[in-house]
Amino acid sequence: MLSYQFDNSVENVFIQSKEAVFSAGIDFKRMAEDKSYLDKAAAVAILLAKFNKPIFANVSGACKGAGAYMLSMLNMPLGAKNCFLKLD
């Protein structure tokens, strides 16, 4: 995604759920295994906030916690009928 920011042939970015959950929020198991997990999550949030091209999202299923916060930074989040947001 970093390369898209500087590629003039890319006009916008579209992301969508691969499975039934768009984002489950922070994964505490991965956080225990990878000490830099929160730093990586913060880097993604900063990238989304500063990205210089429109970002569209098609959200299906759950979008929880940090994922819901990051979704709020996008230009056009679209929700399917089964979409729900949850902030703990």
C-alpha positions as MATLAB code, in Angstrom:
seq = 'MLSYQFDNSVENVFIQSKEAVFSAGIDFKRMAEDKSYLDKAAAVAILLAKFNKPIFANVSGACKGAGAYMLSMLNMPLGAKNCFLKLD';
ca = [
       0.000    0.000    0.000;
       2.927    2.323    0.556;
       3.848    2.128   -3.125;
       0.296    3.149   -4.163;
       0.778    6.493   -2.472;
       3.476    7.503   -4.966;
       2.121    5.723   -8.070;
       0.325    8.248  -10.299;
      -1.490    5.480  -12.182;
      -3.355    4.553   -8.975;
      -6.273    6.931   -8.461;
      -7.943    5.308   -5.438;
      -7.769    2.213   -3.238;
     -10.607   -0.218   -2.541;
     -10.414   -2.684    0.364;
     -12.935   -5.314    1.360;
     -13.514   -8.202    3.704;
     -11.981  -11.484    2.654;
     -14.145  -13.534    4.982;
     -17.042  -12.951    7.382;
     -15.098  -10.478    9.551;
     -13.691   -7.183    8.269;
     -11.678   -6.557   11.429;
     -11.776   -8.269   14.796;
      -9.886   -5.457   16.500;
      -6.658   -6.046   18.395;
      -5.501   -9.657   18.541;
      -4.222  -10.188   22.088;
      -2.638  -13.558   21.218;
      -0.540  -11.968   18.455;
       0.274   -9.069   20.761;
       1.719  -11.537   23.295;
       3.771  -13.287   20.593;
       4.943  -10.202   18.665;
       6.219   -7.361   20.844;
       5.999   -4.894   17.933;
       2.326   -5.735   17.149;
       0.930   -2.474   18.556;
       3.582   -0.452   16.735;
       2.548   -2.123   13.465;
      -1.142   -1.456   14.164;
      -0.349    2.199   14.907;
       1.669    2.468   11.679;
      -1.324    1.203    9.662;
      -3.621    3.724   11.367;
      -1.219    6.588   10.607;
      -0.846    5.419    7.002;
      -4.633    5.399    6.527;
      -4.991    8.842    8.090;
      -2.279   10.411    5.914;
      -2.880    8.499    2.668;
      -3.052   10.923   -0.273;
      -5.604    8.978   -2.376;
      -9.249    8.149   -1.670;
      -9.724    4.843    0.167;
     -13.029    3.003   -0.198;
     -14.009    0.000    1.935;
     -16.685   -2.641    1.529;
     -17.381   -3.939    5.019;
     -19.188   -7.194    5.609;
     -19.522   -8.888    8.955;
     -17.973   -7.554   12.116;
     -15.706   -4.559   12.417;
     -14.592   -4.214   16.028;
     -12.351   -2.070   18.202;
      -9.261   -0.692   16.485;
     -10.589   -1.847   13.107;
     -13.737    0.249   13.569;
     -11.582    3.244   14.509;
      -9.409    2.807   11.408;
     -12.533    2.449    9.277;
     -13.630    5.895   10.464;
     -10.508    7.373    8.826;
     -11.474    6.178    5.335;
     -13.113    8.387    2.724;
     -16.020    6.076    1.916;
     -16.766    3.057    4.127;
     -19.718    1.072    2.761;
     -21.503   -1.553    4.820;
     -23.229   -4.723    3.666;
     -26.508   -5.823    5.264;
     -24.650   -8.033    7.749;
     -22.163   -5.309    8.763;
     -21.916   -4.071   12.331;
     -19.458   -1.870   14.188;
     -18.508   -2.418   17.794;
     -16.345   -0.210   19.970;
     -15.430   -1.848   23.286;
];
